[in-house]
């Protein structure tokens, strides 16, 4: 069965620029050229929230791993962190001296990476939004920046036609991929962390192995690629193009699987849900669409990263199949030793920890909001005192 359109949301008043699902698929966030961020409930008949705060187009949105925060970047050069509830409270910080094109949380939810037209990539702490460091070797606008799944690397794509790989610890560019013939609009890490994919104005999607820094796969399309997203299994990649189509690529077989038509006008953004059951797309037609994947049932057995690298490497004859096989057997043995009770305990502990982390996100965000309000109140008090002093001085003079 082909992927099918499940729902579509109307509420934005201009082109949709970015979409992202919360971890549990309860909410979907979207940003738009209309300067708003919207949070759509995946439950039928539940109202959507429209968050207003940015003074210009919202170009990127992303949920934190816990789902308790949403980051947004804007043409107004700021980043906002929102609590996705009815009140829609947020803290704001001036992140760059140019348009903010991209925001991305690290997998532990502790860091945020931003990319901008000021040609820099910046890394911040999520709590208190403290600036950590800047990466600046691109010579044109930086369209996109992403953390690797383990948080040790950052990948970025730019209008200088390059994709750069950075080491987060040394803060150095460790490789530049220069195969694109145009601006590189979007880049992301494969779930294994071993590969990256990028798409751009040269109508191509390219996949590289970052361990050997070589091109693995190349797909030539008919139109500008605006956005892409890996399925969590690592077996599929979905792209959004200016010819209004969404394309699903089968990475194991190296071929185009589906071409989906739904948007009237350019498809600007696309993202899989965390479990891969759904994907969302946005377009210049102001619409947000939610699609059901309907892939073969066996994709839900999330493929181990090694299996992916071995099958891709197999095609290119580098013979790393052995590593994958050994790892696979070891995992099976470990799994069989584990008892059902142990697994349940681990799941329960993981859920509790995740809940605590989520609550911590909300608490620190609330503290940040209160701090910003206090600062504003202090500034107003200072202004009033200064005005009073001036009045007294004028009277005495």
C-alpha positions in Angstrom: 0.0 0.0 0.0 1.3 3.4 -1.0 1.8 6.2 1.6 -1.6 7.9 2.2 -2.6 11.4 3.2 -4.1 11.1 6.7 -4.8 14.8 7.6 -4.2 18.3 6.5 -4.1 21.4 8.6 -5.0 24.9 7.5 -4.3 27.9 9.7 -1.1 29.6 8.4 -1.5 32.7 6.3 1.7 32.3 4.3 4.1 29.6 3.2 5.0 26.9 5.7 8.7 26.7 6.2 9.3 23.9 8.8 7.5 21.0 10.4 8.4 18.7 13.3 6.6 16.0 15.4 6.8 15.8 19.2 8.3 12.5 20.4 5.0 10.8 21.3 3.3 12.1 18.0 0.7 14.0 20.1 1.7 17.3 18.6 3.0 18.7 15.3 4.8 22.1 15.2 5.0 24.2 12.1 6.7 27.6 11.3 5.6 30.0 8.6 6.5 33.1 6.7 3.5 34.6 8.5 5.7 35.1 11.6 3.8 32.5 13.6 4.5 29.1 15.0 1.6 26.7 15.2 1.2 23.6 17.4 -1.3 21.2 15.9 -2.9 18.4 18.1 -2.9 15.0 16.4 -6.1 14.2 18.3 -9.2 14.9 16.2 -11.3 18.0 17.2 -8.5 19.4 19.4 -7.8 23.1 18.8 -4.4 24.3 17.4 -2.3 26.9 19.2 -0.9 29.9 17.3 2.2 31.3 19.0 3.0 34.9 18.2 6.3 36.5 19.4 8.6 36.6 16.4 8.6 39.9 14.5 9.4 38.3 11.1 9.1 35.0 9.3 9.7 31.8 11.3 12.0 29.7 9.2 12.7 26.7 11.5 11.0 24.8 14.4 12.0 21.7 16.4 10.7 19.9 19.4 13.2 19.0 22.2 13.8 15.3 22.6 11.5 15.2 25.7 8.7 17.1 23.7 8.3 19.7 26.5 10.0 22.6 24.6 9.9 23.9 21.0 12.7 26.0 19.5 12.1 28.4 16.7 14.4 30.6 14.6 13.4 33.6 12.6 14.3 36.3 10.1 14.2 38.7 13.1 17.6 37.2 14.1 16.3 35.7 17.3 15.7 32.2 18.7 12.7 31.5 20.9 12.1 28.5 23.2 8.4 27.9 23.8 6.5 25.7 26.3 3.9 24.1 23.9 0.9 24.6 26.1 -2.2 26.9 26.0 -0.3 30.0 27.4 2.5 29.6 24.8 5.1 31.3 27.0 8.6 31.7 25.6 12.1 33.1 26.2 13.9 34.9 23.5 17.5 35.5 22.8 19.3 37.3 19.9 21.2 34.5 18.4 22.8 36.0 15.3 23.4 39.2 13.3 21.4 37.7 10.3 18.4 35.5 9.7 18.3 32.3 11.7 17.7 29.5 9.2 18.0 26.4 11.4 17.6 25.2 15.0 18.4 21.7 16.2 18.5 20.0 19.7 21.2 17.5 20.6 19.8 14.1 21.4 20.3 14.6 25.2 18.3 17.9 24.9 21.1 19.9 26.6 22.5 21.8 23.6 21.0 23.7 20.7 22.8 24.4 17.4 21.7 27.4 15.2 22.7 28.4 11.6 22.4 31.8 10.1 22.8 34.1 7.1 25.6 35.7 9.1 27.7 32.7 7.8 28.1 31.2 11.3 26.9 28.2 13.2 26.5 28.7 17.0 26.1 26.3 19.9 24.1 27.1 23.0 23.0 25.5 26.3 19.3 24.9 26.3 19.0 25.9 30.0 19.5 29.6 30.4 20.4 29.8 26.6 24.1 30.4 27.3 26.3 30.9 24.2 29.1 28.2 24.1 30.9 28.7 20.8 30.8 29.6 17.1 31.9 27.8 14.0 32.8 30.1 11.1 34.4 28.8 7.9 31.5 29.0 5.6 31.8 31.9 3.1 28.0 32.3 2.4 24.6 31.9 4.2 24.4 28.7 6.3 21.1 27.0 5.6 21.1 24.1 8.0 23.1 22.6 10.9 22.5 19.3 12.7 24.0 17.4 15.6 25.1 13.8 15.0 23.0 11.2 17.0 25.8 10.8 19.5 26.3 14.6 19.8 30.0 14.5 18.9 29.8 16.0 15.4 27.9 18.8 13.7 27.1 18.9 10.0 26.2 22.1 8.1 25.2 23.1 4.6 25.6 26.4 2.9 25.0 28.7 -0.1 28.8 28.4 -0.6 27.9 24.9 -2.2 29.6 23.0 0.6 28.6 20.6 3.3 31.0 20.8 6.3 31.6 18.3 9.1 32.7 19.7 12.5 34.1 18.1 15.6 32.1 19.5 18.6 35.0 19.1 21.1 37.9 20.6 19.0 35.5 23.0 17.2 37.3 22.4 14.0 36.1 21.6 10.5 37.2 18.0 9.9 36.0 17.7 6.3 34.3 19.7 3.5 32.1 17.9 0.9 32.2 20.0 -2.3 30.2 17.8 -4.8 27.1 19.9 -4.9 26.7 22.2 -8.0 24.4 24.7 -6.2 23.3 26.1 -2.8 22.8 23.2 -0.3 19.5 23.7 1.4 19.3 20.9 3.8 21.5 18.3 5.4 21.0 15.6 8.1 22.7 12.6 9.7 21.6 9.0 9.0 20.3 7.4 12.3 23.5 5.3 12.5 25.6 8.5 12.6 27.9 7.0 9.8 26.3 8.8 6.8 24.9 12.2 5.9 22.5 13.2 3.2 22.2 16.7 1.6 19.9 18.2 -1.0 20.0 21.5 -2.8 19.3 23.8 -5.8 21.2 21.5 -8.2 18.2 19.1 -7.9 20.3 16.3 -6.4 20.4 14.3 -3.2 23.8 13.0 -2.2 24.7 10.5 0.5 28.3 10.3 2.0 30.0 7.9 4.3 31.6 10.2 6.8 34.1 7.5 8.0 35.8 7.4 4.6 34.5 10.7 3.3 33.3 9.3 0.1 30.1 9.6 -1.9 27.8 6.5 -1.5 24.7 7.4 -3.5 23.5 10.2 -5.8 20.0 10.9 -6.9 19.3 13.3 -9.7 15.8 14.9 -9.6 14.0 17.5 -11.8 13.7 20.2 -9.2 15.3 22.1 -6.3 15.4 19.9 -3.1 14.2 22.1 -0.2 14.2 19.5 2.7 14.9 15.9 3.5 14.4 13.5 6.4 15.6 10.0 7.2 13.2 7.3 8.3 14.3 6.1 11.8 15.1 2.6 10.3 17.7 4.3 8.1 16.2 2.5 5.1 14.3 5.3 3.5 14.7 9.1 2.9 11.9 11.5 2.1 12.5 14.8 0.2 10.4 17.9 -0.5 10.9 19.6 -3.8 10.0 22.9 -5.6 8.1 20.9 -8.2 5.4 20.3 -5.5 6.3 16.7 -5.0 7.5 14.6 -2.1 9.8 11.7 -3.0 10.6 8.6 -1.0 14.0 6.9 -1.8 14.7 3.3 -0.9 18.4 3.6 0.3 19.0 -0.2 0.5 18.0 -0.7 -3.1 19.3 2.8 -4.2 16.1 3.7 -6.1 13.1 6.1 -6.1 10.2 4.3 -4.4 7.3 6.8 -4.5 6.5 10.3 -5.8 3.7 11.9 -3.9 1.6 14.8 -5.1 -0.4 16.9 -2.6 0.9 20.4 -2.4 -0.1 23.1 -4.8 3.2 24.8 -5.4 6.7 24.1 -3.9 6.9 21.6 -1.1 9.2 23.4 1.4 9.7 21.0 4.3 9.3 17.4 5.3 9.9 15.4 8.5 9.3 11.8 9.7 7.8 11.2 13.1 10.2 9.7 15.7 8.8 6.2 15.2 8.5 6.5 11.4 4.8 5.7 11.1 4.0 9.2 9.8 5.7 12.0 8.0 4.6 15.7 7.7 5.1 18.1 4.9 4.6 21.9 4.5 4.4 24.0 1.4 4.1 27.5 -0.1 0.3 26.7 -0.4 0.1 27.4 3.4 -0.9 23.8 4.1 0.6 21.2 6.5 -0.1 17.6 5.5 0.3 14.5 7.5 1.0 11.2 5.7 0.9 7.6 6.8 4.0 5.7 5.6 2.5 2.3 4.9 5.9 0.8 4.2 6.5 -2.9 4.5 5.8 -4.2 8.0 9.4 -5.3 8.5 10.7 -1.8 8.7 9.4 -1.5 12.3 12.2 -3.9 13.3 14.6 -0.9 13.3 17.6 -1.9 11.3 20.9 -1.8 13.2 23.3 0.9 11.9 25.8 -1.8 11.0 23.3 -3.6 8.8 22.9 -0.3 6.8 26.6 0.3 6.4 27.3 -3.3 5.4 24.6 -3.3 2.7 25.7 0.0 1.3 29.3 -0.9 1.5 28.5 -4.3 0.0 27.3 -2.5 -3.2 30.6 -0.7 -3.3 32.6 -3.8 -2.5 34.5 -2.6 0.6 33.7 -5.8 2.4 32.8 -4.5 5.9 30.0 -7.0 6.0 31.9 -9.0 8.5 31.8 -6.3 11.3 28.0 -6.0 10.8 27.5 -9.8 11.1 29.6 -10.2 14.3 27.9 -7.3 15.9 24.5 -8.6 14.9 25.1 -12.1 16.5 26.4 -10.5 19.7 23.3 -8.4 20.1 21.1 -11.5 19.5 22.9 -13.4 22.3 22.6 -10.5 24.7 18.9 -10.1 23.9 18.2 -13.8 24.6 19.9 -13.6 28.0 17.7 -10.6 29.1 14.6 -11.6 30.9 11.2 -10.0 30.1 11.1 -8.4 33.6 14.5 -6.8 33.2 13.3 -5.2 29.9 10.1 -3.9 31.5 12.1 -2.5 34.4 14.5 -0.7 32.0 11.6 0.7 30.0 9.9 1.9 33.1 13.1 3.5 34.4 13.8 5.1 31.0 10.2 6.6 30.9 10.6 7.9 34.5 13.9 9.6 33.6 12.5 11.0 30.4 9.5 12.4 32.4 11.9 14.0 35.0 14.1 15.5 32.2 10.9 16.9 30.5 9.8 18.5 33.8 13.3 19.9 34.3 13.1 21.5 30.8 9.8 23.1 31.7 11.0 24.3 35.1 14.2 25.8 33.8 12.3 27.4 30.9 9.8 28.9 33.4 12.7 30.2 35.5 14.2 31.8 32.3 10.8 33.4 31.5 10.5 34.8 35.0 14.1 36.1 34.8 13.4 37.9 31.5 10.3 39.4 33.1 12.3 40.6 36.2 14.9 42.1 33.9 12.2 44.0 32.0 10.6 45.2 35.3 14.1 46.3 36.6 14.7 48.2 33.3 11.3 49.9 33.6 12.0 50.9 37.3 15.4 52.3 36.3 13.7 54.3 33.5 11.1 55.7 36.0 13.8 56.6 38.5 15.9 58.3 35.9 12.8 60.3 34.7 12.0 61.3 38.3 15.6 62.4 38.8 15.5 64.5 35.7 12.2 66.1 36.7 13.7 67.0 40.2 16.9 68.4 38.6 14.8 70.5 36.2 12.8 71.9 39.1 15.9 72.7 41.2 17.5 74.4 38.2 
